[in-house]
């Protein structure tokens, strides 16, 4: 799997992505059972209300990603305790616009 992760812009000041990287290394969370993972990019959503997320996902695909994962900060709201109110719409748009066969994970850990 060639993985691109999209994270929440609002959490960048609080979290360097360590939990995501640890989850990949340990093959836990969304990556349980995945043998081969190459991280090709780690980018933010572009800010609220998430209108840039498709552009960001396509950027990761252009760098070789065949799988896009939304970092858990988006859906779960960690570490700031505020889940993204735009998550479902961003997920829908990314799934619509990615090349056929690309996978999307709704969370990382």
Secondary structure, 3 states (H helix, E strand, C coil): CEEEEEECHHHCCCCCCHHHHHHHHHCCHHHCCCCCCEEEEEEECCCCCCCCHHHHHHHHHHCCCCEEEECHHHHHCCCCCCCCCCHHHHHHHHHHHCCCCCEEECCCC
